[in-house]
Amino acid sequence: MAANRADSFLRMIRRSRRGRLKIYLGYCAGVGKTWQMLEEAHRLKREGLDVVVGLVETHGRAETAALIEGLEVIPRRRQEYRGIMIEEMDVDAVLARKPEVALVDELAHTNVPGSRNAKRYEDVQDLLSAGIHVISTLNLQHVESLYDTVEKISGIKVRERLPDSVIADADEIVNVDLTTEDLQKRLEEGKIYPRERIDTALANFFRKTNLEQLRELTLRELASQIDLRSRETLEPEIPATPDQIMVCLSSRGPNSEKLLRYASRLAGRLNRNWYAVYVQTPSEAPTMIDSHTQNILSGTLTLARQLGAMVFTYKGEDVPDTILRFAKEYRVGHIVIGSPGTQPIWKRILGRKNIVERLIEDARGITIVILDTRKYETQAHKIRAEEYIANAGA
């Protein structure tokens, strides 16, 4: 099976003049992603391809280090940061060497400040642009749109993340799977972390329930990618049906990132375009909001673009009207919006409706998905977002 996968990538390389990206995807550290990447490198080398190690992290694992033997390794670039000498992939050296295939481990890694690029996936994009094929590795929890789901499962905030577009643009994705029992056994045998970290890992991230949910999430994500690619093959262009996705943003809305990640996954599930729309009311003009709020808004719009949204900013006093006019023009079938905050009692007395109530009342033929973005654990959802996205397109 592994040999067949290598043959598939080999055929892809020989047909292409641009760089191709292959990702070994896993649900957790220790499932064998780097091992399989190195095994494929040796198979490609035996086929006569020029293969180099751009960067591979062994994490002190002797069996992984042994697999690097026989492969050309590009020396790492060393840079001092806060008194510590840090090693990173030397992108310029790989570009100068210009191999046919480069191995680049840990795709979501954040480079030391002062590097050519902020993130390793950006290094990989530079290699691909130069016509170098890349094989890399990734754990699913580093995918941006899954941040909230992974935090809910594990209780851990994953700091290193990459845009979903990196996964979507990969030419081949291979799921590296291992049963949770076998993974825990590898951990206990010291094959993943040093002995002193084993007990802590087993009590936290490597709990059986965590691993089972992450494994299931990875299998679902891979199935979704396969389904999406199949549909793209059958339908190269997304039809202009009234099914596009729209997410409504606000400079004052709490946790807008959650809205964006949800909309991104819904759009991927339905194979539809999606739009992030910010309506700037007079009270949200740059002169009316502080620099901190402006920075948050700027970061939100940047994240929307990274997740693949087309971003639109409008000025207007009537937010629901602006939203609905946009929805009509762009054939939107689903509007994703955060639940409204508590409305002042005087507005209730005067019978004034909030934005969500007006959308529900006036958005005929459009599905309104209300997502609770408030930052507390026990949430009452009128529409259960995860159930909705799981059933979308079924």
Contacts in CASP RR format, 6 or more apart in sequence:
PFRMAT RR
TARGET T0000
AUTHOR 0000-0000-0000
METHOD contacts of the structure
MODEL  1
MAANRADSFLRMIRRSRRGRLKIYLGYCAGVGKTWQMLEEAHRLKREGLD
VVVGLVETHGRAETAALIEGLEVIPRRRQEYRGIMIEEMDVDAVLARKPE
VALVDELAHTNVPGSRNAKRYEDVQDLLSAGIHVISTLNLQHVESLYDTV
EKISGIKVRERLPDSVIADADEIVNVDLTTEDLQKRLEEGKIYPRERIDT
ALANFFRKTNLEQLRELTLRELASQIDLRSRETLEPEIPATPDQIMVCLS
SRGPNSEKLLRYASRLAGRLNRNWYAVYVQTPSEAPTMIDSHTQNILSGT
LTLARQLGAMVFTYKGEDVPDTILRFAKEYRVGHIVIGSPGTQPIWKRIL
GRKNIVERLIEDARGITIVILDTRKYETQAHKIRAEEYIANAGA
2 36 0 8 1.000
2 39 0 8 1.000
2 40 0 8 1.000
3 43 0 8 1.000
5 40 0 8 1.000
5 172 0 8 1.000
5 174 0 8 1.000
6 40 0 8 1.000
6 43 0 8 1.000
6 44 0 8 1.000
8 172 0 8 1.000
9 20 0 8 1.000
9 22 0 8 1.000
9 40 0 8 1.000
9 44 0 8 1.000
9 133 0 8 1.000
9 135 0 8 1.000
9 172 0 8 1.000
10 44 0 8 1.000
10 47 0 8 1.000
10 49 0 8 1.000
12 20 0 8 1.000
12 171 0 8 1.000
12 172 0 8 1.000
13 20 0 8 1.000
13 49 0 8 1.000
13 100 0 8 1.000
13 101 0 8 1.000
13 133 0 8 1.000
16 133 0 8 1.000
17 131 0 8 1.000
18 128 0 8 1.000
18 131 0 8 1.000
19 127 0 8 1.000
19 128 0 8 1.000
19 129 0 8 1.000
19 130 0 8 1.000
19 131 0 8 1.000
19 132 0 8 1.000
19 133 0 8 1.000
19 134 0 8 1.000
20 128 0 8 1.000
20 133 0 8 1.000
20 134 0 8 1.000
20 171 0 8 1.000
20 172 0 8 1.000
21 124 0 8 1.000
21 128 0 8 1.000
21 133 0 8 1.000
21 134 0 8 1.000
21 136 0 8 1.000
21 169 0 8 1.000
21 170 0 8 1.000
21 171 0 8 1.000
21 172 0 8 1.000
22 133 0 8 1.000
22 134 0 8 1.000
22 135 0 8 1.000
22 136 0 8 1.000
22 170 0 8 1.000
22 171 0 8 1.000
22 172 0 8 1.000
22 173 0 8 1.000
22 174 0 8 1.000
23 107 0 8 1.000
23 135 0 8 1.000
23 136 0 8 1.000
23 137 0 8 1.000
23 138 0 8 1.000
23 167 0 8 1.000
23 170 0 8 1.000
23 172 0 8 1.000
23 173 0 8 1.000
23 174 0 8 1.000
24 32 0 8 1.000
24 33 0 8 1.000
24 34 0 8 1.000
24 36 0 8 1.000
24 37 0 8 1.000
24 135 0 8 1.000
24 136 0 8 1.000
24 137 0 8 1.000
24 138 0 8 1.000
24 174 0 8 1.000
24 176 0 8 1.000
25 33 0 8 1.000
25 137 0 8 1.000
25 138 0 8 1.000
25 139 0 8 1.000
25 140 0 8 1.000
25 173 0 8 1.000
25 174 0 8 1.000
25 175 0 8 1.000
25 176 0 8 1.000
25 218 0 8 1.000
25 222 0 8 1.000
26 33 0 8 1.000
26 137 0 8 1.000
26 138 0 8 1.000
26 139 0 8 1.000
26 140 0 8 1.000
26 175 0 8 1.000
26 176 0 8 1.000
26 177 0 8 1.000
26 218 0 8 1.000
27 139 0 8 1.000
27 140 0 8 1.000
27 141 0 8 1.000
27 177 0 8 1.000
27 211 0 8 1.000
27 214 0 8 1.000
27 215 0 8 1.000
27 217 0 8 1.000
27 218 0 8 1.000
28 139 0 8 1.000
28 141 0 8 1.000
28 183 0 8 1.000
28 205 0 8 1.000
28 206 0 8 1.000
28 211 0 8 1.000
28 214 0 8 1.000
28 215 0 8 1.000
29 139 0 8 1.000
29 192 0 8 1.000
30 178 0 8 1.000
30 183 0 8 1.000
30 186 0 8 1.000
30 187 0 8 1.000
30 191 0 8 1.000
30 192 0 8 1.000
31 176 0 8 1.000
31 177 0 8 1.000
31 178 0 8 1.000
31 183 0 8 1.000
32 176 0 8 1.000
32 178 0 8 1.000
33 137 0 8 1.000
33 138 0 8 1.000
33 139 0 8 1.000
33 176 0 8 1.000
34 56 0 8 1.000
34 57 0 8 1.000
34 58 0 8 1.000
34 64 0 8 1.000
34 105 0 8 1.000
34 137 0 8 1.000
35 63 0 8 1.000
35 64 0 8 1.000
35 67 0 8 1.000
36 174 0 8 1.000
36 176 0 8 1.000
37 56 0 8 1.000
37 103 0 8 1.000
37 105 0 8 1.000
37 135 0 8 1.000
37 136 0 8 1.000
37 137 0 8 1.000
38 56 0 8 1.000
38 64 0 8 1.000
38 67 0 8 1.000
38 68 0 8 1.000
38 71 0 8 1.000
38 103 0 8 1.000
39 67 0 8 1.000
40 135 0 8 1.000
41 51 0 8 1.000
41 53 0 8 1.000
41 71 0 8 1.000
41 101 0 8 1.000
41 103 0 8 1.000
41 135 0 8 1.000
42 67 0 8 1.000
42 70 0 8 1.000
42 71 0 8 1.000
44 51 0 8 1.000
44 101 0 8 1.000
45 51 0 8 1.000
45 71 0 8 1.000
49 100 0 8 1.000
49 101 0 8 1.000
50 99 0 8 1.000
50 100 0 8 1.000
50 101 0 8 1.000
51 71 0 8 1.000
51 72 0 8 1.000
51 99 0 8 1.000
51 100 0 8 1.000
51 101 0 8 1.000
51 102 0 8 1.000
51 103 0 8 1.000
52 71 0 8 1.000
52 72 0 8 1.000
52 73 0 8 1.000
52 74 0 8 1.000
52 94 0 8 1.000
52 97 0 8 1.000
52 99 0 8 1.000
52 101 0 8 1.000
52 102 0 8 1.000
52 103 0 8 1.000
53 68 0 8 1.000
53 71 0 8 1.000
53 72 0 8 1.000
53 73 0 8 1.000
53 74 0 8 1.000
53 102 0 8 1.000
53 103 0 8 1.000
54 73 0 8 1.000
54 74 0 8 1.000
54 89 0 8 1.000
54 90 0 8 1.000
54 94 0 8 1.000
54 102 0 8 1.000
54 103 0 8 1.000
54 104 0 8 1.000
55 74 0 8 1.000
55 76 0 8 1.000
55 88 0 8 1.000
55 89 0 8 1.000
55 103 0 8 1.000
55 104 0 8 1.000
55 105 0 8 1.000
55 106 0 8 1.000
56 64 0 8 1.000
56 68 0 8 1.000
56 73 0 8 1.000
56 103 0 8 1.000
56 105 0 8 1.000
57 105 0 8 1.000
57 106 0 8 1.000
58 64 0 8 1.000
58 65 0 8 1.000
58 68 0 8 1.000
59 192 0 8 1.000
59 193 0 8 1.000
61 191 0 8 1.000
61 192 0 8 1.000
63 191 0 8 1.000
71 103 0 8 1.000
72 99 0 8 1.000
74 89 0 8 1.000
74 90 0 8 1.000
74 93 0 8 1.000
74 94 0 8 1.000
74 97 0 8 1.000
74 102 0 8 1.000
75 90 0 8 1.000
75 93 0 8 1.000
76 87 0 8 1.000
76 88 0 8 1.000
76 89 0 8 1.000
76 90 0 8 1.000
77 87 0 8 1.000
77 88 0 8 1.000
77 89 0 8 1.000
77 90 0 8 1.000
77 91 0 8 1.000
77 92 0 8 1.000
77 93 0 8 1.000
78 85 0 8 1.000
78 86 0 8 1.000
78 87 0 8 1.000
79 85 0 8 1.000
79 86 0 8 1.000
79 87 0 8 1.000
79 88 0 8 1.000
79 112 0 8 1.000
79 114 0 8 1.000
79 115 0 8 1.000
80 86 0 8 1.000
81 112 0 8 1.000
81 113 0 8 1.000
86 112 0 8 1.000
88 111 0 8 1.000
88 112 0 8 1.000
88 115 0 8 1.000
89 104 0 8 1.000
89 120 0 8 1.000
89 123 0 8 1.000
91 116 0 8 1.000
91 117 0 8 1.000
91 123 0 8 1.000
91 126 0 8 1.000
91 127 0 8 1.000
92 116 0 8 1.000
94 102 0 8 1.000
94 127 0 8 1.000
94 132 0 8 1.000
95 126 0 8 1.000
95 127 0 8 1.000
95 130 0 8 1.000
95 132 0 8 1.000
98 130 0 8 1.000
98 132 0 8 1.000
99 132 0 8 1.000
100 132 0 8 1.000
100 133 0 8 1.000
101 132 0 8 1.000
101 133 0 8 1.000
101 134 0 8 1.000
101 135 0 8 1.000
102 127 0 8 1.000
102 132 0 8 1.000
102 133 0 8 1.000
102 134 0 8 1.000
102 135 0 8 1.000
103 134 0 8 1.000
103 135 0 8 1.000
103 136 0 8 1.000
104 120 0 8 1.000
104 123 0 8 1.000
104 124 0 8 1.000
104 127 0 8 1.000
104 134 0 8 1.000
104 135 0 8 1.000
104 136 0 8 1.000
105 136 0 8 1.000
105 137 0 8 1.000
106 120 0 8 1.000
106 136 0 8 1.000
106 137 0 8 1.000
106 138 0 8 1.000
107 120 0 8 1.000
107 121 0 8 1.000
107 124 0 8 1.000
107 136 0 8 1.000
107 137 0 8 1.000
107 138 0 8 1.000
107 142 0 8 1.000
107 162 0 8 1.000
107 166 0 8 1.000
108 119 0 8 1.000
108 120 0 8 1.000
108 121 0 8 1.000
108 138 0 8 1.000
108 139 0 8 1.000
108 142 0 8 1.000
108 160 0 8 1.000
108 161 0 8 1.000
108 162 0 8 1.000
109 119 0 8 1.000
109 120 0 8 1.000
109 160 0 8 1.000
110 118 0 8 1.000
110 119 0 8 1.000
110 120 0 8 1.000
110 159 0 8 1.000
110 160 0 8 1.000
111 117 0 8 1.000
111 118 0 8 1.000
111 119 0 8 1.000
111 120 0 8 1.000
111 123 0 8 1.000
116 123 0 8 1.000
116 126 0 8 1.000
117 123 0 8 1.000
117 126 0 8 1.000
119 162 0 8 1.000
121 162 0 8 1.000
121 163 0 8 1.000
121 166 0 8 1.000
124 134 0 8 1.000
124 136 0 8 1.000
127 134 0 8 1.000
128 134 0 8 1.000
138 162 0 8 1.000
138 167 0 8 1.000
140 146 0 8 1.000
140 150 0 8 1.000
140 214 0 8 1.000
140 217 0 8 1.000
140 218 0 8 1.000
140 221 0 8 1.000
141 150 0 8 1.000
141 154 0 8 1.000
141 158 0 8 1.000
141 214 0 8 1.000
142 158 0 8 1.000
142 160 0 8 1.000
142 161 0 8 1.000
142 162 0 8 1.000
143 161 0 8 1.000
143 162 0 8 1.000
143 164 0 8 1.000
143 167 0 8 1.000
143 221 0 8 1.000
144 161 0 8 1.000
144 162 0 8 1.000
144 163 0 8 1.000
144 164 0 8 1.000
144 261 0 8 1.000
144 264 0 8 1.000
144 303 0 8 1.000
144 306 0 8 1.000
144 307 0 8 1.000
145 164 0 8 1.000
145 260 0 8 1.000
145 261 0 8 1.000
145 262 0 8 1.000
145 264 0 8 1.000
145 265 0 8 1.000
145 307 0 8 1.000
146 217 0 8 1.000
146 221 0 8 1.000
146 261 0 8 1.000
146 265 0 8 1.000
147 157 0 8 1.000
147 158 0 8 1.000
147 161 0 8 1.000
147 257 0 8 1.000
147 261 0 8 1.000
148 257 0 8 1.000
148 258 0 8 1.000
148 261 0 8 1.000
148 262 0 8 1.000
149 217 0 8 1.000
149 386 0 8 1.000
150 156 0 8 1.000
150 158 0 8 1.000
150 214 0 8 1.000
150 217 0 8 1.000
151 157 0 8 1.000
151 158 0 8 1.000
153 210 0 8 1.000
153 213 0 8 1.000
153 214 0 8 1.000
153 217 0 8 1.000
154 205 0 8 1.000
154 210 0 8 1.000
154 214 0 8 1.000
156 204 0 8 1.000
156 205 0 8 1.000
163 306 0 8 1.000
163 307 0 8 1.000
163 308 0 8 1.000
164 264 0 8 1.000
164 307 0 8 1.000
164 308 0 8 1.000
165 306 0 8 1.000
165 307 0 8 1.000
165 308 0 8 1.000
167 173 0 8 1.000
167 225 0 8 1.000
168 225 0 8 1.000
168 228 0 8 1.000
173 222 0 8 1.000
173 225 0 8 1.000
175 218 0 8 1.000
175 219 0 8 1.000
175 222 0 8 1.000
177 215 0 8 1.000
177 218 0 8 1.000
177 219 0 8 1.000
178 186 0 8 1.000
180 208 0 8 1.000
180 211 0 8 1.000
180 212 0 8 1.000
180 215 0 8 1.000
183 192 0 8 1.000
183 206 0 8 1.000
183 211 0 8 1.000
184 202 0 8 1.000
184 206 0 8 1.000
184 208 0 8 1.000
184 211 0 8 1.000
186 192 0 8 1.000
187 193 0 8 1.000
187 198 0 8 1.000
187 201 0 8 1.000
187 202 0 8 1.000
187 206 0 8 1.000
188 198 0 8 1.000
188 202 0 8 1.000
190 198 0 8 1.000
192 201 0 8 1.000
193 201 0 8 1.000
224 268 0 8 1.000
224 269 0 8 1.000
228 268 0 8 1.000
228 271 0 8 1.000
231 271 0 8 1.000
232 271 0 8 1.000
235 271 0 8 1.000
238 271 0 8 1.000
238 272 0 8 1.000
238 273 0 8 1.000
240 331 0 8 1.000
241 331 0 8 1.000
242 331 0 8 1.000
242 332 0 8 1.000
242 333 0 8 1.000
243 270 0 8 1.000
243 272 0 8 1.000
243 331 0 8 1.000
243 333 0 8 1.000
243 334 0 8 1.000
244 272 0 8 1.000
244 273 0 8 1.000
244 274 0 8 1.000
244 275 0 8 1.000
244 330 0 8 1.000
244 331 0 8 1.000
244 332 0 8 1.000
244 333 0 8 1.000
244 334 0 8 1.000
245 263 0 8 1.000
245 266 0 8 1.000
245 267 0 8 1.000
245 270 0 8 1.000
245 272 0 8 1.000
245 273 0 8 1.000
245 274 0 8 1.000
245 275 0 8 1.000
245 332 0 8 1.000
245 333 0 8 1.000
245 334 0 8 1.000
245 336 0 8 1.000
246 263 0 8 1.000
246 274 0 8 1.000
246 275 0 8 1.000
246 276 0 8 1.000
246 277 0 8 1.000
246 323 0 8 1.000
246 326 0 8 1.000
246 327 0 8 1.000
246 330 0 8 1.000
246 332 0 8 1.000
246 333 0 8 1.000
246 334 0 8 1.000
246 335 0 8 1.000
246 336 0 8 1.000
247 259 0 8 1.000
247 260 0 8 1.000
247 262 0 8 1.000
247 263 0 8 1.000
247 274 0 8 1.000
247 275 0 8 1.000
247 276 0 8 1.000
247 277 0 8 1.000
247 304 0 8 1.000
247 309 0 8 1.000
247 335 0 8 1.000
247 336 0 8 1.000
247 337 0 8 1.000
248 259 0 8 1.000
248 277 0 8 1.000
248 278 0 8 1.000
248 279 0 8 1.000
248 319 0 8 1.000
248 323 0 8 1.000
248 335 0 8 1.000
248 336 0 8 1.000
248 337 0 8 1.000
248 338 0 8 1.000
248 355 0 8 1.000
249 256 0 8 1.000
249 259 0 8 1.000
249 260 0 8 1.000
249 276 0 8 1.000
249 277 0 8 1.000
249 278 0 8 1.000
249 297 0 8 1.000
249 300 0 8 1.000
249 301 0 8 1.000
249 304 0 8 1.000
250 256 0 8 1.000
250 278 0 8 1.000
250 279 0 8 1.000
250 284 0 8 1.000
251 278 0 8 1.000
251 280 0 8 1.000
251 284 0 8 1.000
251 289 0 8 1.000
251 293 0 8 1.000
251 294 0 8 1.000
251 296 0 8 1.000
251 297 0 8 1.000
252 284 0 8 1.000
252 289 0 8 1.000
252 293 0 8 1.000
253 338 0 8 1.000
253 373 0 8 1.000
254 373 0 8 1.000
254 374 0 8 1.000
254 375 0 8 1.000
255 373 0 8 1.000
255 374 0 8 1.000
255 375 0 8 1.000
256 300 0 8 1.000
256 373 0 8 1.000
257 300 0 8 1.000
257 303 0 8 1.000
258 371 0 8 1.000
258 373 0 8 1.000
259 336 0 8 1.000
259 337 0 8 1.000
259 338 0 8 1.000
259 371 0 8 1.000
259 373 0 8 1.000
260 276 0 8 1.000
260 300 0 8 1.000
260 303 0 8 1.000
260 304 0 8 1.000
260 307 0 8 1.000
260 309 0 8 1.000
261 307 0 8 1.000
262 336 0 8 1.000
262 369 0 8 1.000
262 371 0 8 1.000
262 385 0 8 1.000
262 389 0 8 1.000
263 274 0 8 1.000
263 276 0 8 1.000
263 309 0 8 1.000
263 336 0 8 1.000
264 274 0 8 1.000
264 307 0 8 1.000
264 308 0 8 1.000
264 309 0 8 1.000
265 389 0 8 1.000
266 274 0 8 1.000
266 334 0 8 1.000
266 336 0 8 1.000
266 369 0 8 1.000
266 388 0 8 1.000
266 389 0 8 1.000
266 392 0 8 1.000
267 273 0 8 1.000
267 274 0 8 1.000
269 389 0 8 1.000
269 392 0 8 1.000
269 393 0 8 1.000
270 334 0 8 1.000
270 392 0 8 1.000
270 393 0 8 1.000
273 310 0 8 1.000
274 308 0 8 1.000
274 309 0 8 1.000
274 310 0 8 1.000
275 309 0 8 1.000
275 310 0 8 1.000
275 311 0 8 1.000
275 312 0 8 1.000
275 326 0 8 1.000
275 330 0 8 1.000
275 332 0 8 1.000
276 301 0 8 1.000
276 304 0 8 1.000
276 309 0 8 1.000
276 310 0 8 1.000
276 311 0 8 1.000
276 312 0 8 1.000
277 311 0 8 1.000
277 312 0 8 1.000
277 313 0 8 1.000
277 314 0 8 1.000
277 323 0 8 1.000
277 326 0 8 1.000
278 297 0 8 1.000
278 301 0 8 1.000
278 311 0 8 1.000
278 312 0 8 1.000
278 313 0 8 1.000
278 314 0 8 1.000
279 313 0 8 1.000
279 314 0 8 1.000
279 315 0 8 1.000
279 316 0 8 1.000
279 319 0 8 1.000
279 322 0 8 1.000
279 323 0 8 1.000
280 313 0 8 1.000
280 314 0 8 1.000
280 315 0 8 1.000
280 316 0 8 1.000
281 315 0 8 1.000
281 316 0 8 1.000
281 317 0 8 1.000
281 319 0 8 1.000
282 288 0 8 1.000
282 316 0 8 1.000
282 317 0 8 1.000
286 294 0 8 1.000
289 297 0 8 1.000
301 311 0 8 1.000
301 313 0 8 1.000
304 311 0 8 1.000
305 311 0 8 1.000
312 326 0 8 1.000
314 322 0 8 1.000
314 326 0 8 1.000
316 322 0 8 1.000
319 355 0 8 1.000
320 355 0 8 1.000
320 358 0 8 1.000
320 359 0 8 1.000
320 362 0 8 1.000
323 335 0 8 1.000
323 355 0 8 1.000
323 359 0 8 1.000
324 359 0 8 1.000
324 362 0 8 1.000
324 363 0 8 1.000
326 332 0 8 1.000
327 333 0 8 1.000
327 335 0 8 1.000
327 363 0 8 1.000
327 366 0 8 1.000
332 366 0 8 1.000
333 365 0 8 1.000
333 366 0 8 1.000
333 367 0 8 1.000
334 366 0 8 1.000
334 367 0 8 1.000
334 369 0 8 1.000
335 359 0 8 1.000
335 363 0 8 1.000
335 366 0 8 1.000
335 367 0 8 1.000
335 368 0 8 1.000
335 369 0 8 1.000
336 369 0 8 1.000
336 371 0 8 1.000
337 355 0 8 1.000
337 356 0 8 1.000
337 359 0 8 1.000
337 368 0 8 1.000
337 369 0 8 1.000
337 370 0 8 1.000
337 371 0 8 1.000
338 356 0 8 1.000
338 370 0 8 1.000
338 371 0 8 1.000
338 372 0 8 1.000
338 373 0 8 1.000
339 356 0 8 1.000
339 370 0 8 1.000
339 371 0 8 1.000
339 372 0 8 1.000
339 373 0 8 1.000
339 374 0 8 1.000
339 382 0 8 1.000
340 354 0 8 1.000
340 355 0 8 1.000
340 356 0 8 1.000
340 357 0 8 1.000
341 354 0 8 1.000
343 352 0 8 1.000
343 354 0 8 1.000
347 354 0 8 1.000
353 361 0 8 1.000
356 368 0 8 1.000
356 370 0 8 1.000
359 368 0 8 1.000
360 368 0 8 1.000
369 383 0 8 1.000
369 385 0 8 1.000
369 388 0 8 1.000
370 381 0 8 1.000
370 382 0 8 1.000
370 383 0 8 1.000
371 381 0 8 1.000
371 385 0 8 1.000
372 379 0 8 1.000
372 380 0 8 1.000
372 381 0 8 1.000
END
